[in-house]
Amino acid sequence: MKLLIAMTRTSLFLLSLCCFATLPSAFGQAGGRSANGSAFGAGGLDLSGRDTAVRPGDNFFRYANGGYLDRLVIPPDRSGYSTGSVLTDAAQAKVRTLLEDAALRGKVGSVGRMAGDYYAAFMDDARIEHLGITPLWPELKSIQTASSRKALVALMGRENTSFLGSIFHLDISADIMDPKHYAIQISQPGLGLPDRSYYLDASFATQRSDYKTYITELLELADWPEPHERAEEIVQFETSIAEVSWDREQERDSAKTYNPVTLQQLEASVPDFAWREFLTAAGLSHEEKFIVVEETAIPQIAALYGQTPLATLQAWEAFALLDHAAPYLSKPFANAAFELRGKSLKGQKQPSARWKQGLNLVSGGNDMTQVESAANLGDAVGQLYVSAYFQPEARVQMEALVAEVKEALHARIESLTWMAPTTKTEAFHKLEKYAIQIGYPDHWRNYSGLQIQEDDLVGDVEHASAFNWQFRVNRLHAPVDREEWTMEPQTVNAYNDAVLHQIVFSAALLQPPAFDPQADSAVNYGAIGAIIGHELTHGFDDQGRRFDSDGRMRDWWAADDAKKFLAKAANLGAQIDACEPLPGIHVNGKLTMGENIADLGGLVLALDAYHASLKGKPAPVIDGLTGDQRFFLSFAQVRRSKKTEQALKEQVLIDPHSPDECRVNIEVRNLDRWYSAFHVRADEKLYLNPESRVSIW
């Protein structure tokens, strides 16, 4: 799932959230049979999902999941499908019912009715078709009449409250050096394509061509002058930005991305940008202190902006507006967006059902667009979901499991031979101070003052975005809310927030197969137990270890301990680097380092907790499988996934999580108990000599 760190706030364990709908749920009741024919044993594992023709020691991921994956056809509206998709499908079906009911019967003025009306506005496709591009005419006019770069910068300052785009992004979150207070971050906002590599790598020539076609089509639909010429200029402009932008490895370094400046220093170091106009439009005209993220890239991007013809910049802003708004406009715009973002970039064959798109907007989720992230009413929907579906007993059971896995980590730290006592003391303190939140937050957002109308979708999105941004601006100088969630209860996920020193497990995550109170204990420890361990370990991964028990970025490690840790992490990274999910495409061990350390730690801690739970008694044999075998199979089956080639390539480039086959195979091969559980021999492909097996926590 994820470790959240200030500016990039990235790293949700993410059960590999992709996607399946032509097949029913992959999981059924223990001892039964699912609709697609998968047989479940008494312990809750999908026994027919295995491929027993594959030796566990050659490819454990395939051994555990190959039969299932061979039968799986990725649904046409998805770019992949995974266990996370199964859980998300179940949660979304519930949310859909809640929103449809709230739109019809919700009390006027309630948060439920507000969310229902928002959803109803998205579902009113007849009105959306009738309006066409009309809702965007005022913004397009403002771009056309912006007669200077300074005037365009003022429009960019509204990127958090409208569909407008910006070459720089403003964010507000807890200050990693002063976690009791908020700070304003300024960062490179990303590009129209998923990553800078799409502009610079020859292998993405087709996607670049499709992107240019998409830009042209949107500008033509808006009657923008000279759309073909402007599209060419926009791609050239963004390519220049890509060349100077930081890559994702650099962006996950919490020390390098913390560069505090005053407004005066910012204006002096980045003179080619009208900062005061930008900040005034964002509602931050009185602010004087900022954190610059990509310190060397931002001046260069600003210089490029200052050198680019005004007509190109106007066309770029018009395209950004149209691109962000396309899913909320008539079919020509929405279809064009899908052809690029769904089909070309991800390999989807058809768009998602409209109701699912509506849920993403209103409810939020793991795979939100920029607009959906800014404009969702996640807490409003969360209140409905928790009230209707969350069982309090799940929270109690999870609290017990968390306590067991925490104890396993405490014991692991205590037994480390490479860590000095002073470092251990700090580590124990950090572990004990974690705030663990399960199911839903302790307090909900107040949406008083937000106006939502069921006949004004574009207006609703803008109002919700502006409301959410103003909420953050208003509390900028208030104490940090250390109980706030950065995820919705109805989202299938968990995360570790390094600055808030908080670990969160959503209500929607706590359903089979990730968590099943009726399942065999080995299966639960292999699934949710490893997820709990994963999140706890994030506090001690290559980035999380930099933060102390108060959430402050501080070096609390003895120098020799840090060297030993980094050497162990490098050995794990080398194993990941060798993983090749597609021919010639290798996983980036540095980009995925935090998640890989958390995966390994989570697996080790869950296994320790499982064995402690047996209290010295032998585990029962169920379905012919030992306890350890069921544990490792559960770990692998909860991470089963299948993706299109396009989506897999994108993941390798931009996602801090390794592809699931790599995650499973690399982690298990470092555990001695896996070798004994499956009688892995030295001639098998995953075999590592004992001295080459990585043990960090």
N, C-alpha and C positions, 0 to 999 in steps of 0.2 A: 504494500500500500504506500504510504508516503511519509517522508520527512519534510515538513514545511519549514523553510528558512527564508524569512524576510522577503526580499524582492522577488525572487523567482518562485518562492513558496511551492516547491515541487517535491514529489516523491511518494504518492498514494500507492500502497501495496497493489492495488488495481487488479486483483484476480483476472488479469488480462482481459479487460472489458472490450470485447469485440462483438460478437453476435451469433443465431439459428432459428428459424421459424417454420421452414418446411418440415422439419422434424419436431415432434413434441419435446417436452422437457427431457433432458438426458437422465434424469434421476427420478426414481419412484420410491415406494415404501420398502423398508427392509423386508426381505423374504418374498418379495413380489416380483412383478414384471411390468415394466413401463410400456407405454403405448407403442414405442418404436421397437419393442422386442428385447431391450436390454434386460438381462436377468440380474436381480439383486439378491445377494445372499443374506443370511440371517444377520450378518454384521453391518449391513448397509453399504457394502461396496458393489460396484457395477462389475460383476464377474465376467460377463460377456464382453465388456469393453476392452478386455485385455487381448493382446496378441501373443499367445503362448508359443508361437513358432519363433519368436524373437527371444534370445537369451537376455535375462535382466542385465547381465554384465556387459552386453553389447550396446543396448539402447534401452535404458529403463523406462524412459518416457513412452516409447513405442510398446514395450512390454505391457505397461499399465493401461495404455490408451489406444493402441493401434487398431484393434477391432472396431472400437467406437468411431475413431476418426476415419477409417476406411468407409464406413457406412454413412458418415456425415456429409451432406451436401450443404454448402454455405448458402443460406437464403439469398435470393436475388436482391433484397434490399439491404444486405449487409456486406461488409468487407471482411468478415470473419465471424467466428462463433466460439464461445468459450463457456466455462462454468459460470463466469461472471455474467454472461449473457442470459443463462438460465435463471439466475437469481434476479437479474434486472427485469427480465420478461415478467416474472411473477410479481415483482413490486410494481411495475408499470401498469399491469392489468388492474391492480387494486387502486392505484392512483387515478386511473382513467374513470373508474366507477365513482370515486369520491368527487372528482371535478365535475363530471356530468350531473351528478346529484346536486352538488353545490350550486351549479348554474341554474338548475330548475327550482330547487327548494331551499337554497341557502337564505339565511336571514339577511335582509338588506342592511348593509353597513358592516357585516361581519367579515373577518379575514377569509373565511371559507367562500362567501359569496364573491368577494373581490377576486379570488383565484379562479372561481368558476366563470365569472364574467370575462376574465382575461383569456381563459381557454376557449370560451364560446366565441370571442372575437377572432381568434385564430382559425376556428373551425367554420366561420362564415365565409366560405370560399366564393360564394356568389357575389357578395359585396366586394370582396377583394378583387375579383375579376372586373367588376364594374368600375372600380376606382382606378385600376391600372397604376400608372406612375404618378397620378395626381397628388398623392400625399407628399411626394418628394419635391414638387415644384418649388416651394419656398426655399428649400436648402440649395437646390440646383441654381436658383436665381442668385442666391447670396454668393455662391462660388463664381458664377459668371461675372458678377459686378465687383468682385474683390480685385481692386486695381493695383495692388502691391503685394509683395511677399509678407509684409507686416499684417495686412488685412487677412491673408490666408492663414497666417500663424494664429490669429485670433479665432478663426474657425477651428483650427486644429485643437485649440484649448478646450473645445467642447466634445472631444472624443469620448469622454466618460459619460456624457449626458445625451448623446444623439447617435446617429448613424455615421457621422463624419469620421474621417480617418486622421491620423497624425504620424509624423515621422518619429515622434518621441511619445513615450507613454508615462503617465503619472499614476502612482499608486500610493496608498497610505496603509502602513502596517506597523507593528511594534518594532521599535529600534533595536537592532541586535546588540548594540553596545550599551543601551539604556532601556531594557525591556519593560520598564514601568511607564514609558512614554511612547507615543506614536511618532513616526517620521515619514516624510514625503520622499518617495524614490522617483528618480527619473531614469528611464531605461530605453534602449532601442526596442521598438514595439514589435519586432518581427516583420515579416514581409508577406506579400500576397500569396506566395508559395510556401509550403510548410517549413522550409529550411534554406539557408544560404546555399547548400549543396545543389539544390534544384536549379540554381542560376549558373553555377560554376562547373558542374560535373557533366561531362559529355553524355553520360548514360541517361540523363533526364531531358534530352533534346526534344523528345515527343511531348513531354509535359510542358516544356517551355512554349512549344508551338501551340499547344492547346490553350495555354494561358493567354497567349497573345490573341487567339481567336475569341476567347471569352471576353477579354477587355474590349475588343472591337464590337462584339455583339451587344454588350451592355451600353456602350457609348452610342451605338446606332439606335437602340431602343429608346434612348433619352434624347435623340436628335442632337447629339453633341457634334460640333463642327469637326470635320476631317478625322473621323474615328480611326481609320486605318493608320494614318500617320501618327496620331496621338498614341495609339496602342504601342507602336514601335518605340516611341520615345519613353513611354511609361516603363516598358520592360528594360530599356537601357538604363533608365534612372534607378530602378530597383536593383539591377545587376551591379551598378556602381555602389549602392548601399550594401549589398551582400558582400562585396569584395572587402569592405572595411569593417563589417560587423564582426562581433565576437562569435566564436563557435560555442556549442553547448557545453563542452568541457570547461571552457573558461567561465561560463555563466553559472556553473554550479559550485564555484569556489567562493565560499562565503567571505573570505578575507579580501580577495581581490575585488569583489563587487561592493565593498563598503568604502565609499569615498565621499566623506562629508564635505560640503562646501557652503559658503554663504551665497546669497544672491549676487553680491558684488563680485565674488570670485567666479561664479558661474558665468556672469556676463563678460568677465575679462578673459576667461579661458575658452569660451564658446561665443565669440562675438557675432557670428553669422546667423543669429537667430533672435527674434524679438521676444525675449523671455517674459518681460513684464506684460505684454499683450497676451501671451500664452497663459500665464498664471492667472491673470485677471479673468479671462474667459472661463477658467476652471474653478473660479471661486476662491482662489488662493492669493489674492493680490497683496495681502498683508504679511505673507510668509517670507522669512529670510534665510531659513536653513533647509538644506536638501541633502539627499544621499544620491550621488551619481553612481550608477551601476557599471556600465561599460565605459570606464573612464577614458580610454583612448579612442573608442569608436565614436562617441557622441560628437566630439569636435569635428571629426572628419565627415560625419553624416550632415552636420549643420553646414559645413563648407560646401558639400555637394548641393545642398538645397540652395545655397546662395549663388551657385554658379549655373543653376538650371533655369532655362527660360520660363517666364511667368506662365505662358500658355501651356507648357508641359505640366507645370505644377497644378494649374487649375484643372486640367484634364485628369491628373492623378487623383486629386481630391474628389472630383466628380465620380471617377471610377470607384474609389474607396467607399463613397456614400452608397453607390448602387450595389456594390458587392456585399456590403454589410446588410443592406435592406432587402436584397433579392429574395430571401426565403419568405418575406412578409408582403411581397407584391404579387402581381398577377402571374399567371403561368409562364409567359415568355421569359420573365426574369428568373423565376424559381427553377424552371427547366434548364436554363443556361447555367445556373449555379450548380445544379446537380451534374450536368455533363462534365464540368471540370472537377468539382470537389468530391463528388461521389464516384463517377465512372472513371475519369482519367487518373485521378490521384490515388484512389482507394480500390478501384476494381469492382465497385458495386454495379449491379445490372439494372436496378431500378430504385427509385427513391423510397424511403421509409414511408409507411402509412401516415397519412396526415395527422391522425390523432397522436402518433408517437412524436412527430415533430412538435406538435402543440405541447406535449408533456415536457419536452426538453426546454422549451421556452419558459413555461410557467413554473415548472417544478425544479429545474436544474438537474445536474447529473455529472457523470464522469467525463463525458465527451462533448462538453458544451462548446459552441462557437463563442467568439468574442462578445457578440451581442447578447447571447443567451446567458453568459456569465454575468454580464452587467445588469440584465433586466429581469432576472427570474425572481419569483416570490417563494423561494425555497422554504423559508420558515413558515409561511402561511400554509403551504401544502403539508409541511411536516407535522403541524399541529393536527391536521385532519388524519394523516396516516397513523400517527402514534396513538391517537385516541381510538381509532377503529381496529388496529391490527397488532400493536405491540403488546406482547405478554410480559407483565412484570417479572414472572418467574425466570424469563430468559436473562434479565439483568442480574438476578441473584446468582444464577448458575455461572454466568460469565464472570462475575466478580470473584467467585471461587476459583475458576480456571486461571484468571489473571494472577491471583495471589500465588497459585502453585507455580506458574511460569516465572513470576518475579523471584520466587524463592530459588528456582533453578538457576536463574542468572546470578543471584547473590552467591550461591554456592560455587558457580563457575568462576566468578571474579575472585572469590576467596582462595580457590585452588590454583590460580594462575601462578606459574613459576617465573614468568618473564616480567611481571609487573611489580613495581616497588610498593611498599606499604603506604607511602604518602599518596600515591596515585590511587591505590585501592580505596583509601578512606574517602577521597573525593568521589570516586565512582559509586561507592555505597550510598553516599549522601544524595547523589543525583538520582539513583534508582529509587530510593525511598520517597523522594519528594515529587515523583510523577503524579500528576492529576489525571486519573483514568475516568473517562466519561463513556457511558454505555447506553446505546439506544437513542437518546435524544438529549438536547442541551437542558441545562437547569433553568434557563429563562429564554423566552421567545422574543423575536423582533416585534416592535410596535410599528404597525403600518398606518397609523393615524395620519391623515392628510394626503395620502396617495389617492389620486383619482384614476379609476379604471372604468372604461365604458365598453360594453360588448359590441359596439358598432364602430370602433376606431382602433384597429389593431396597431397601425404605425404610431399613432399618438400614444397608445398604451405602452408600447415598448420604450418610447422616448420618456414618458412620464416615470416608468419604473426605473429606468436607467438613472434619470436625474434624481429621483428619490433616494436610490441606493447610494449614489455618489455623495449627495448632500448629507446623508446620515454619517458618512465617514468624515466629511469635512467638518461637520459640526462638533464631532468629538475629538478632533485633532489634538486639542490641548487638554483633554480630560485624561484621567488615569486609564491605562490599558485595561480593557475588559478581558481578563484571563480565562473567562468561562465561555467566551464566544466560540462558536463552531465555524469552520470554513468549509463545511460540507452539510448536506441536508440529510435528515434521518432516513428519508426514502431512497437515498443513493446507496448502492452496494459498494461499500468501501470502508477503509480505516486509515488513520494517518497519525503521525507523530509530529507535533509542532514544536520545533526546537526552542523557539523564543518564548512561547507560552508555557513550555514544559508540560505539555498536555498530550495525552493519547486518547483517540476517539474511535469507537466502534459503532457504526450506524445500526439502527434498528433493522434495516433491510438486509444487512449482511447476515444477521442472525437467523438464518433459515437453512434447511437442508439444501445441498450437502455440505455447506461450509460449517454449519452448526446444527446438530440434530440431537436433542436430549434423549431420543429413543435409540440412537445408534450405539454400537459397541464403543467402549471408551478408547480403544486404540485408534479407531476411525476418527473420533472427535479430536483426539490429540494431534493426529496427523493433519487434520484440516484446520479447525479454528485454533488449536493449540499452536501450530506453526505460524499462523497469522499473528497471534498475540506475541509470540516470541520475536517475530519479524519486527513488529512495531517497537517493542522494548529495545531491540538491538539497534534500531535506527538512532537511538540516543548515543550510541557508541560506534557508529560507522565512521567513515573517513571525514565526513562533514559534521555529523551530529556530535562527535567527540570534542569538537571545538567549543561547545556550549556547556556552561556549568549548570548547577542545580537551580539557579534563578533564571535561566534562559539567556544569560549574557554570554557573548562570544569572548571567551577567556581561555588562555592556555593553562590548564590545570594539570598537565602531564609532566612527569619527570622526563627530561630530554632523552634519556636512554630508552625509556618505555615507548616514547613516540617513535623512535627509530625502529624498534622491534615491531611495533604495530604496523608501521608503513611497509616494512619488509614482508610481513605476512600478507598484508593487503595486496601488495604487488604480485605475490605468488598466485593469489586467487585471480587477480586481473589477467595474468598470463594465461590461465586456464580458459577464462571467458574469451580472451582475444582469439583463441584457437577455434572457438565455436563458429560454425559456418552454416547458418540457417538456409542460405541460398548459395548456389555455386559462385565462388569468387567474392561473396559478401560476408565479412566477418563482423562479429559483435565488437563494440568498442568497450574494452574493459574499464577504461577511465571514466567514460560517460556513465556507465552502469555500476560503478564501484559501490556506491552506497546501497543500492538495492541488492547487489550480490552478497555483500557482507551481512545485510539484514536477512536475506534468504538463508544463508548458511547458519547464522546465529539462531534464527527462528526454528530451524529444523533441529538443531542440537538441543536447544532449550526445551522444545516440546517433547523430544524423546526422553530427556532427563525427567521431565515432569511426569510423563507416562509411566516410566519405570518406578518413580517414587510413589505413584498412586497404587501400584501393585502391592506395596508394603511387604516386599520380600516373597510374595507368593508367585508361583508361575502363572503366566498368562494363559487363558484357555485357548485351545485350538478351535477355530470356527471356520466352517467351509474349507477345511483342510489347510488353513493358513495359520501360522503362528502370530502372536501379538505383534512382533516387530514387522513381519511381512504385511500385516494389515495396516500398520502405521505408515510404512513407506508407500504402499499402494494408495492410501488415502491422500497422502501428501501429493502424489503425482496426479491422481484423478481430479483433485480440486483445481489443478492447474492445466487441465486439458484444454487445448484450443487449436483452431485451424484458421488460417488467414489467406487472403488473396496475396499474390506475389507483390502487388503494388503496396498493399497495407503492410506487409512484412518488411519491405524495403524502407518504407517511411518509419516504421518502428525502430529499425536498426539505426537510422539517422538521428531521430529526435527524442526517442523515449528513453528515460533513465532505467527502464526495466528491460532486461534481456528477454528475447523470445522464450516462451514457456518450455520448449524442448531443451534449450540451453540451461534454463534455470533449474529444471529438475535434474538433468543428467550431471551437471557440474556439481551441484550441491550434494547429491547422495554419494558420489564417488569419493567424497572427503570424509565420510563417516565409517568407522571401523564396523559398527553394528550392521550397516547395510551389506557389507561383504559377507559377514557370517549369516545374515538372514537369508540371503539368496545364493549362498555358496559360490560367490564370484571368484573366478580363477584368473591366474596371471595372464592367460592367453586371450582374455576377453577385452574388448575395445575400451571400456571405461576404467579398466583396472589401473590403479596408481600404486606404486610402491609405498609402503607405510610412511617412509620419510618424506615423500612428496605430497602427502595429504595435508591440506591446510586446516589448521585449528586456530581460530582467533579468540572467540569467546566460548 
